[in-house]
Amino acid sequence: MCAAFDKYVIDFLVDRRGQDDHGGRVAQRAVRQLRDRWGGESIADVTMGAGTRFRRLQTGSINGYLYVIVVGVVAVMLARLM
């Protein structure tokens, strides 16, 4: 679904934006409205915040990674038994 959205909506808007005809200006306005509504900066802020949180998971400790794997395997085994 995401690939189709990218192919038919985003690519269309980007391709039309580069043209000088009326459709290009309409696409340009649409892109501007999407950016203003959803905020280009807020998307970047969310991405940076998620990256900061996920960075804490990468400790480099083999023992920590092993514990996560063992807990995951045990959780899957328990889920299959129930």
Gaussian input, Z-matrix of N, CA and C with variables (Angstrom, degrees):
# hf/3-21g

backbone

0 1
 N
 C     1     B1
 C     2     B2     1     A1
 N     3     B3     2     A2     1     D1
 C     4     B4     3     A3     2     D2
 C     5     B5     4     A4     3     D3
 N     6     B6     5     A5     4     D4
 C     7     B7     6     A6     5     D5
 C     8     B8     7     A7     6     D6
 N     9     B9     8     A8     7     D7
 C    10    B10     9     A9     8     D8
 C    11    B11    10    A10     9     D9
 N    12    B12    11    A11    10    D10
 C    13    B13    12    A12    11    D11
 C    14    B14    13    A13    12    D12
 N    15    B15    14    A14    13    D13
 C    16    B16    15    A15    14    D14
 C    17    B17    16    A16    15    D15
 N    18    B18    17    A17    16    D16
 C    19    B19    18    A18    17    D17
 C    20    B20    19    A19    18    D18
 N    21    B21    20    A20    19    D19
 C    22    B22    21    A21    20    D20
 C    23    B23    22    A22    21    D21
 N    24    B24    23    A23    22    D22
 C    25    B25    24    A24    23    D23
 C    26    B26    25    A25    24    D24
 N    27    B27    26    A26    25    D25
 C    28    B28    27    A27    26    D26
 C    29    B29    28    A28    27    D27
 N    30    B30    29    A29    28    D28
 C    31    B31    30    A30    29    D29
 C    32    B32    31    A31    30    D30
 N    33    B33    32    A32    31    D31
 C    34    B34    33    A33    32    D32
 C    35    B35    34    A34    33    D33
 N    36    B36    35    A35    34    D34
 C    37    B37    36    A36    35    D35
 C    38    B38    37    A37    36    D36
 N    39    B39    38    A38    37    D37
 C    40    B40    39    A39    38    D38
 C    41    B41    40    A40    39    D39
 N    42    B42    41    A41    40    D40
 C    43    B43    42    A42    41    D41
 C    44    B44    43    A43    42    D42
 N    45    B45    44    A44    43    D43
 C    46    B46    45    A45    44    D44
 C    47    B47    46    A46    45    D45
 N    48    B48    47    A47    46    D46
 C    49    B49    48    A48    47    D47
 C    50    B50    49    A49    48    D48
 N    51    B51    50    A50    49    D49
 C    52    B52    51    A51    50    D50
 C    53    B53    52    A52    51    D51
 N    54    B54    53    A53    52    D52
 C    55    B55    54    A54    53    D53
 C    56    B56    55    A55    54    D54
 N    57    B57    56    A56    55    D55
 C    58    B58    57    A57    56    D56
 C    59    B59    58    A58    57    D57
 N    60    B60    59    A59    58    D58
 C    61    B61    60    A60    59    D59
 C    62    B62    61    A61    60    D60
 N    63    B63    62    A62    61    D61
 C    64    B64    63    A63    62    D62
 C    65    B65    64    A64    63    D63
 N    66    B66    65    A65    64    D64
 C    67    B67    66    A66    65    D65
 C    68    B68    67    A67    66    D66
 N    69    B69    68    A68    67    D67
 C    70    B70    69    A69    68    D68
 C    71    B71    70    A70    69    D69
 N    72    B72    71    A71    70    D70
 C    73    B73    72    A72    71    D71
 C    74    B74    73    A73    72    D72
 N    75    B75    74    A74    73    D73
 C    76    B76    75    A75    74    D74
 C    77    B77    76    A76    75    D75
 N    78    B78    77    A77    76    D76
 C    79    B79    78    A78    77    D77
 C    80    B80    79    A79    78    D78
 N    81    B81    80    A80    79    D79
 C    82    B82    81    A81    80    D80
 C    83    B83    82    A82    81    D81
 N    84    B84    83    A83    82    D82
 C    85    B85    84    A84    83    D83
 C    86    B86    85    A85    84    D84
 N    87    B87    86    A86    85    D85
 C    88    B88    87    A87    86    D86
 C    89    B89    88    A88    87    D87
 N    90    B90    89    A89    88    D88
 C    91    B91    90    A90    89    D89
 C    92    B92    91    A91    90    D90
 N    93    B93    92    A92    91    D91
 C    94    B94    93    A93    92    D92
 C    95    B95    94    A94    93    D93
 N    96    B96    95    A95    94    D94
 C    97    B97    96    A96    95    D95
 C    98    B98    97    A97    96    D96
 N    99    B99    98    A98    97    D97
 C   100   B100    99    A99    98    D98
 C   101   B101   100   A100    99    D99
 N   102   B102   101   A101   100   D100
 C   103   B103   102   A102   101   D101
 C   104   B104   103   A103   102   D102
 N   105   B105   104   A104   103   D103
 C   106   B106   105   A105   104   D104
 C   107   B107   106   A106   105   D105
 N   108   B108   107   A107   106   D106
 C   109   B109   108   A108   107   D107
 C   110   B110   109   A109   108   D108
 N   111   B111   110   A110   109   D109
 C   112   B112   111   A111   110   D110
 C   113   B113   112   A112   111   D111
 N   114   B114   113   A113   112   D112
 C   115   B115   114   A114   113   D113
 C   116   B116   115   A115   114   D114
 N   117   B117   116   A116   115   D115
 C   118   B118   117   A117   116   D116
 C   119   B119   118   A118   117   D117
 N   120   B120   119   A119   118   D118
 C   121   B121   120   A120   119   D119
 C   122   B122   121   A121   120   D120
 N   123   B123   122   A122   121   D121
 C   124   B124   123   A123   122   D122
 C   125   B125   124   A124   123   D123
 N   126   B126   125   A125   124   D124
 C   127   B127   126   A126   125   D125
 C   128   B128   127   A127   126   D126
 N   129   B129   128   A128   127   D127
 C   130   B130   129   A129   128   D128
 C   131   B131   130   A130   129   D129
 N   132   B132   131   A131   130   D130
 C   133   B133   132   A132   131   D131
 C   134   B134   133   A133   132   D132
 N   135   B135   134   A134   133   D133
 C   136   B136   135   A135   134   D134
 C   137   B137   136   A136   135   D135
 N   138   B138   137   A137   136   D136
 C   139   B139   138   A138   137   D137
 C   140   B140   139   A139   138   D138
 N   141   B141   140   A140   139   D139
 C   142   B142   141   A141   140   D140
 C   143   B143   142   A142   141   D141
 N   144   B144   143   A143   142   D142
 C   145   B145   144   A144   143   D143
 C   146   B146   145   A145   144   D144
 N   147   B147   146   A146   145   D145
 C   148   B148   147   A147   146   D146
 C   149   B149   148   A148   147   D147
 N   150   B150   149   A149   148   D148
 C   151   B151   150   A150   149   D149
 C   152   B152   151   A151   150   D150
 N   153   B153   152   A152   151   D151
 C   154   B154   153   A153   152   D152
 C   155   B155   154   A154   153   D153
 N   156   B156   155   A155   154   D154
 C   157   B157   156   A156   155   D155
 C   158   B158   157   A157   156   D156
 N   159   B159   158   A158   157   D157
 C   160   B160   159   A159   158   D158
 C   161   B161   160   A160   159   D159
 N   162   B162   161   A161   160   D160
 C   163   B163   162   A162   161   D161
 C   164   B164   163   A163   162   D162
 N   165   B165   164   A164   163   D163
 C   166   B166   165   A165   164   D164
 C   167   B167   166   A166   165   D165
 N   168   B168   167   A167   166   D166
 C   169   B169   168   A168   167   D167
 C   170   B170   169   A169   168   D168
 N   171   B171   170   A170   169   D169
 C   172   B172   171   A171   170   D170
 C   173   B173   172   A172   171   D171
 N   174   B174   173   A173   172   D172
 C   175   B175   174   A174   173   D173
 C   176   B176   175   A175   174   D174
 N   177   B177   176   A176   175   D175
 C   178   B178   177   A177   176   D176
 C   179   B179   178   A178   177   D177
 N   180   B180   179   A179   178   D178
 C   181   B181   180   A180   179   D179
 C   182   B182   181   A181   180   D180
 N   183   B183   182   A182   181   D181
 C   184   B184   183   A183   182   D182
 C   185   B185   184   A184   183   D183
 N   186   B186   185   A185   184   D184
 C   187   B187   186   A186   185   D185
 C   188   B188   187   A187   186   D186
 N   189   B189   188   A188   187   D187
 C   190   B190   189   A189   188   D188
 C   191   B191   190   A190   189   D189
 N   192   B192   191   A191   190   D190
 C   193   B193   192   A192   191   D191
 C   194   B194   193   A193   192   D192
 N   195   B195   194   A194   193   D193
 C   196   B196   195   A195   194   D194
 C   197   B197   196   A196   195   D195
 N   198   B198   197   A197   196   D196
 C   199   B199   198   A198   197   D197
 C   200   B200   199   A199   198   D198
 N   201   B201   200   A200   199   D199
 C   202   B202   201   A201   200   D200
 C   203   B203   202   A202   201   D201
 N   204   B204   203   A203   202   D202
 C   205   B205   204   A204   203   D203
 C   206   B206   205   A205   204   D204
 N   207   B207   206   A206   205   D205
 C   208   B208   207   A207   206   D206
 C   209   B209   208   A208   207   D207
 N   210   B210   209   A209   208   D208
 C   211   B211   210   A210   209   D209
 C   212   B212   211   A211   210   D210
 N   213   B213   212   A212   211   D211
 C   214   B214   213   A213   212   D212
 C   215   B215   214   A214   213   D213
 N   216   B216   215   A215   214   D214
 C   217   B217   216   A216   215   D215
 C   218   B218   217   A217   216   D216
 N   219   B219   218   A218   217   D217
 C   220   B220   219   A219   218   D218
 C   221   B221   220   A220   219   D219
 N   222   B222   221   A221   220   D220
 C   223   B223   222   A222   221   D221
 C   224   B224   223   A223   222   D222
 N   225   B225   224   A224   223   D223
 C   226   B226   225   A225   224   D224
 C   227   B227   226   A226   225   D225
 N   228   B228   227   A227   226   D226
 C   229   B229   228   A228   227   D227
 C   230   B230   229   A229   228   D228
 N   231   B231   230   A230   229   D229
 C   232   B232   231   A231   230   D230
 C   233   B233   232   A232   231   D231
 N   234   B234   233   A233   232   D232
 C   235   B235   234   A234   233   D233
 C   236   B236   235   A235   234   D234
 N   237   B237   236   A236   235   D235
 C   238   B238   237   A237   236   D236
 C   239   B239   238   A238   237   D237
 N   240   B240   239   A239   238   D238
 C   241   B241   240   A240   239   D239
 C   242   B242   241   A241   240   D240
 N   243   B243   242   A242   241   D241
 C   244   B244   243   A243   242   D242
 C   245   B245   244   A244   243   D243

   B1=1.4330
   B2=1.5370
   B3=1.3405
   B4=1.4701
   B5=1.5226
   B6=1.3295
   B7=1.4640
   B8=1.5192
   B9=1.3231
   B10=1.4656
   B11=1.5231
   B12=1.3359
   B13=1.4623
   B14=1.5251
   B15=1.3278
   B16=1.4612
   B17=1.5270
   B18=1.3314
   B19=1.4652
   B20=1.5207
   B21=1.3347
   B22=1.4571
   B23=1.5210
   B24=1.3078
   B25=1.4627
   B26=1.5257
   B27=1.3254
   B28=1.4690
   B29=1.5283
   B30=1.3429
   B31=1.4632
   B32=1.5193
   B33=1.3330
   B34=1.4630
   B35=1.5191
   B36=1.3418
   B37=1.4603
   B38=1.5180
   B39=1.3155
   B40=1.4662
   B41=1.5229
   B42=1.3333
   B43=1.4636
   B44=1.5198
   B45=1.3240
   B46=1.4606
   B47=1.5297
   B48=1.3186
   B49=1.4557
   B50=1.5297
   B51=1.3130
   B52=1.4496
   B53=1.5139
   B54=1.3081
   B55=1.4618
   B56=1.5255
   B57=1.3178
   B58=1.4617
   B59=1.5226
   B60=1.3114
   B61=1.4557
   B62=1.5302
   B63=1.3083
   B64=1.4689
   B65=1.5288
   B66=1.3257
   B67=1.4644
   B68=1.5139
   B69=1.3293
   B70=1.4550
   B71=1.5146
   B72=1.3308
   B73=1.4593
   B74=1.5203
   B75=1.3351
   B76=1.4693
   B77=1.5233
   B78=1.3347
   B79=1.4643
   B80=1.5240
   B81=1.3184
   B82=1.4579
   B83=1.5292
   B84=1.3332
   B85=1.4581
   B86=1.5277
   B87=1.3399
   B88=1.4684
   B89=1.5272
   B90=1.3148
   B91=1.4652
   B92=1.5264
   B93=1.3249
   B94=1.4565
   B95=1.5356
   B96=1.3399
   B97=1.4663
   B98=1.5227
   B99=1.3343
   B100=1.4640
   B101=1.5205
   B102=1.3198
   B103=1.4613
   B104=1.5253
   B105=1.3420
   B106=1.4574
   B107=1.5246
   B108=1.3211
   B109=1.4662
   B110=1.5158
   B111=1.3339
   B112=1.4599
   B113=1.5149
   B114=1.2912
   B115=1.4495
   B116=1.5082
   B117=1.3292
   B118=1.4541
   B119=1.5132
   B120=1.3269
   B121=1.4477
   B122=1.5253
   B123=1.3330
   B124=1.4588
   B125=1.5228
   B126=1.3245
   B127=1.4668
   B128=1.5218
   B129=1.3155
   B130=1.4651
   B131=1.5210
   B132=1.3346
   B133=1.4631
   B134=1.5256
   B135=1.3291
   B136=1.4683
   B137=1.5258
   B138=1.3210
   B139=1.4583
   B140=1.5326
   B141=1.3155
   B142=1.4688
   B143=1.5280
   B144=1.3235
   B145=1.4629
   B146=1.5210
   B147=1.3430
   B148=1.4667
   B149=1.5222
   B150=1.3138
   B151=1.4600
   B152=1.5166
   B153=1.3301
   B154=1.4591
   B155=1.5189
   B156=1.3385
   B157=1.4737
   B158=1.5193
   B159=1.3403
   B160=1.4590
   B161=1.5237
   B162=1.3181
   B163=1.4609
   B164=1.5248
   B165=1.3262
   B166=1.4746
   B167=1.5271
   B168=1.3415
   B169=1.4608
   B170=1.5215
   B171=1.3087
   B172=1.4585
   B173=1.5303
   B174=1.3190
   B175=1.4605
   B176=1.5141
   B177=1.3322
   B178=1.4523
   B179=1.5189
   B180=1.3199
   B181=1.4595
   B182=1.5277
   B183=1.3156
   B184=1.4647
   B185=1.5282
   B186=1.3268
   B187=1.4608
   B188=1.5302
   B189=1.2997
   B190=1.4673
   B191=1.5133
   B192=1.3372
   B193=1.4613
   B194=1.5244
   B195=1.3291
   B196=1.4577
   B197=1.5262
   B198=1.3339
   B199=1.4643
   B200=1.5297
   B201=1.2952
   B202=1.4697
   B203=1.5214
   B204=1.3194
   B205=1.4648
   B206=1.5228
   B207=1.3270
   B208=1.4722
   B209=1.5258
   B210=1.3224
   B211=1.4663
   B212=1.5275
   B213=1.3055
   B214=1.4628
   B215=1.5144
   B216=1.3280
   B217=1.4672
   B218=1.5253
   B219=1.3360
   B220=1.4694
   B221=1.5344
   B222=1.3081
   B223=1.4659
   B224=1.5191
   B225=1.3407
   B226=1.4638
   B227=1.5224
   B228=1.3210
   B229=1.4617
   B230=1.5243
   B231=1.3173
   B232=1.4639
   B233=1.5233
   B234=1.3196
   B235=1.4699
   B236=1.5280
   B237=1.3153
   B238=1.4650
   B239=1.5262
   B240=1.3289
   B241=1.4676
   B242=1.5353
   B243=1.3071
   B244=1.4712
   B245=1.4661
   A1=110.05
   A2=115.32
   A3=119.46
   A4=111.45
   A5=116.02
   A6=119.29
   A7=110.87
   A8=116.72
   A9=120.17
   A10=110.51
   A11=117.31
   A12=120.90
   A13=110.45
   A14=116.08
   A15=120.61
   A16=110.91
   A17=115.69
   A18=119.81
   A19=112.15
   A20=116.67
   A21=119.00
   A22=114.86
   A23=118.59
   A24=119.84
   A25=111.08
   A26=116.27
   A27=119.62
   A28=111.26
   A29=116.64
   A30=119.08
   A31=111.57
   A32=116.77
   A33=119.80
   A34=110.72
   A35=116.46
   A36=119.50
   A37=111.93
   A38=116.93
   A39=120.18
   A40=110.29
   A41=117.14
   A42=120.07
   A43=111.35
   A44=116.58
   A45=119.87
   A46=111.83
   A47=116.25
   A48=119.68
   A49=111.28
   A50=116.22
   A51=119.91
   A52=114.03
   A53=117.97
   A54=121.25
   A55=110.14
   A56=116.17
   A57=120.38
   A58=113.47
   A59=118.62
   A60=119.52
   A61=110.63
   A62=115.82
   A63=121.34
   A64=111.44
   A65=118.27
   A66=121.50
   A67=112.05
   A68=116.60
   A69=120.65
   A70=111.83
   A71=116.09
   A72=119.57
   A73=111.52
   A74=116.69
   A75=120.21
   A76=109.79
   A77=116.61
   A78=120.59
   A79=110.22
   A80=116.47
   A81=120.39
   A82=110.50
   A83=116.49
   A84=120.13
   A85=111.28
   A86=116.42
   A87=120.65
   A88=110.50
   A89=116.82
   A90=120.56
   A91=109.77
   A92=116.92
   A93=121.09
   A94=111.15
   A95=116.30
   A96=119.65
   A97=111.45
   A98=117.29
   A99=119.96
   A100=110.78
   A101=115.81
   A102=120.01
   A103=110.46
   A104=116.81
   A105=120.15
   A106=111.62
   A107=116.57
   A108=119.95
   A109=110.98
   A110=117.47
   A111=120.97
   A112=111.96
   A113=116.79
   A114=121.65
   A115=113.28
   A116=116.22
   A117=120.00
   A118=111.91
   A119=116.62
   A120=119.66
   A121=111.47
   A122=116.95
   A123=118.53
   A124=111.30
   A125=117.43
   A126=120.60
   A127=109.55
   A128=116.28
   A129=120.09
   A130=110.61
   A131=117.07
   A132=120.39
   A133=111.41
   A134=116.88
   A135=120.84
   A136=110.01
   A137=116.69
   A138=120.81
   A139=110.90
   A140=116.36
   A141=119.70
   A142=111.18
   A143=116.90
   A144=120.22
   A145=111.79
   A146=116.44
   A147=119.89
   A148=110.50
   A149=117.07
   A150=120.70
   A151=112.02
   A152=116.19
   A153=120.32
   A154=111.13
   A155=116.31
   A156=119.82
   A157=111.45
   A158=116.24
   A159=119.29
   A160=111.90
   A161=117.43
   A162=120.84
   A163=110.97
   A164=116.33
   A165=120.42
   A166=111.26
   A167=117.10
   A168=120.21
   A169=112.04
   A170=117.03
   A171=121.35
   A172=109.22
   A173=114.49
   A174=119.48
   A175=112.43
   A176=117.07
   A177=120.54
   A178=112.23
   A179=117.26
   A180=122.00
   A181=109.72
   A182=116.38
   A183=121.10
   A184=110.30
   A185=116.97
   A186=120.13
   A187=111.33
   A188=116.68
   A189=120.30
   A190=111.52
   A191=116.48
   A192=120.28
   A193=110.86
   A194=117.15
   A195=121.75
   A196=110.89
   A197=117.14
   A198=120.48
   A199=110.99
   A200=116.57
   A201=119.97
   A202=110.03
   A203=118.05
   A204=121.57
   A205=110.57
   A206=116.75
   A207=120.35
   A208=110.27
   A209=117.69
   A210=120.79
   A211=109.91
   A212=117.82
   A213=121.00
   A214=112.59
   A215=116.63
   A216=120.55
   A217=110.44
   A218=117.53
   A219=120.98
   A220=109.81
   A221=118.60
   A222=121.95
   A223=110.71
   A224=117.55
   A225=120.07
   A226=110.41
   A227=118.10
   A228=121.03
   A229=111.08
   A230=117.69
   A231=121.19
   A232=111.13
   A233=116.69
   A234=120.32
   A235=110.43
   A236=117.67
   A237=120.90
   A238=111.55
   A239=116.77
   A240=119.86
   A241=111.54
   A242=116.20
   A243=119.63
   A244=111.05
   D1=-41.50
   D2=178.73
   D3=-65.78
   D4=-38.94
   D5=179.18
   D6=-64.77
   D7=-40.05
   D8=178.81
   D9=-66.27
   D10=-41.77
   D11=177.35
   D12=-60.25
   D13=-43.61
   D14=179.09
   D15=-63.45
   D16=-44.52
   D17=-175.82
   D18=-68.82
   D19=-45.75
   D20=-171.76
   D21=-93.79
   D22=-24.10
   D23=-178.47
   D24=-104.87
   D25=-60.13
   D26=-176.14
   D27=-63.51
   D28=-49.67
   D29=179.98
   D30=-61.18
   D31=-38.45
   D32=177.75
   D33=-61.33
   D34=-47.09
   D35=-179.49
   D36=-64.17
   D37=-40.28
   D38=-179.84
   D39=-67.56
   D40=-44.41
   D41=179.99
   D42=-64.10
   D43=-41.37
   D44=-178.69
   D45=-72.08
   D46=-27.40
   D47=-177.62
   D48=-64.31
   D49=-32.06
   D50=-178.06
   D51=-78.61
   D52=-8.98
   D53=-178.83
   D54=-91.47
   D55=154.74
   D56=-177.20
   D57=-96.14
   D58=2.68
   D59=-178.42
   D60=-80.59
   D61=179.77
   D62=-177.93
   D63=-60.05
   D64=-39.83
   D65=179.31
   D66=-60.97
   D67=-36.12
   D68=177.80
   D69=-64.46
   D70=-40.03
   D71=178.28
   D72=-68.79
   D73=-36.26
   D74=176.98
   D75=-64.63
   D76=-44.63
   D77=179.00
   D78=-63.89
   D79=-38.37
   D80=179.49
   D81=-63.06
   D82=-42.50
   D83=177.14
   D84=-63.67
   D85=-39.81
   D86=-179.85
   D87=-63.99
   D88=-43.98
   D89=179.02
   D90=-62.84
   D91=-42.11
   D92=179.42
   D93=-62.42
   D94=-41.70
   D95=179.40
   D96=-66.58
   D97=-40.36
   D98=176.92
   D99=-61.76
   D100=-43.76
   D101=-179.63
   D102=-64.71
   D103=-41.67
   D104=-179.86
   D105=-68.36
   D106=-38.35
   D107=-177.96
   D108=-70.98
   D109=-47.57
   D110=-176.27
   D111=-92.50
   D112=-12.30
   D113=176.63
   D114=69.64
   D115=107.44
   D116=178.61
   D117=-61.67
   D118=-37.24
   D119=-179.70
   D120=-69.91
   D121=-36.00
   D122=-178.26
   D123=-68.00
   D124=-32.84
   D125=176.35
   D126=-64.87
   D127=-42.06
   D128=177.94
   D129=-64.86
   D130=-39.26
   D131=179.04
   D132=-64.14
   D133=-41.13
   D134=178.57
   D135=-64.03
   D136=-42.47
   D137=179.93
   D138=-63.30
   D139=-44.26
   D140=178.82
   D141=-64.63
   D142=-40.66
   D143=179.00
   D144=-63.60
   D145=-42.83
   D146=178.26
   D147=-64.41
   D148=-40.97
   D149=178.53
   D150=-62.69
   D151=-39.71
   D152=178.42
   D153=-64.13
   D154=-41.60
   D155=179.70
   D156=-67.35
   D157=-44.38
   D158=-178.12
   D159=-70.13
   D160=-25.67
   D161=179.10
   D162=-61.97
   D163=-31.02
   D164=179.48
   D165=-65.52
   D166=-25.78
   D167=179.91
   D168=-72.92
   D169=-22.79
   D170=-177.75
   D171=-93.10
   D172=83.38
   D173=-175.99
   D174=-88.64
   D175=-22.98
   D176=-176.27
   D177=86.07
   D178=0.55
   D179=-179.61
   D180=-87.49
   D181=116.33
   D182=179.50
   D183=-60.49
   D184=-39.31
   D185=179.61
   D186=-61.37
   D187=-41.79
   D188=178.69
   D189=-61.98
   D190=-44.61
   D191=178.27
   D192=-63.38
   D193=-40.35
   D194=179.98
   D195=-63.34
   D196=-42.08
   D197=178.00
   D198=-61.09
   D199=-42.40
   D200=179.60
   D201=-63.17
   D202=-42.72
   D203=179.43
   D204=-63.81
   D205=-45.48
   D206=-179.50
   D207=-62.80
   D208=-45.35
   D209=179.28
   D210=-62.21
   D211=-40.43
   D212=178.26
   D213=-63.69
   D214=-44.75
   D215=179.17
   D216=-63.79
   D217=-43.06
   D218=178.86
   D219=-63.69
   D220=-41.48
   D221=178.75
   D222=-61.86
   D223=-43.16
   D224=178.54
   D225=-65.45
   D226=-40.96
   D227=179.23
   D228=-63.88
   D229=-43.04
   D230=178.04
   D231=-64.57
   D232=-39.14
   D233=179.65
   D234=-65.18
   D235=-37.02
   D236=179.62
   D237=-71.60
   D238=-30.64
   D239=179.99
   D240=-72.78
   D241=-28.30
   D242=-177.09
   D243=-87.24

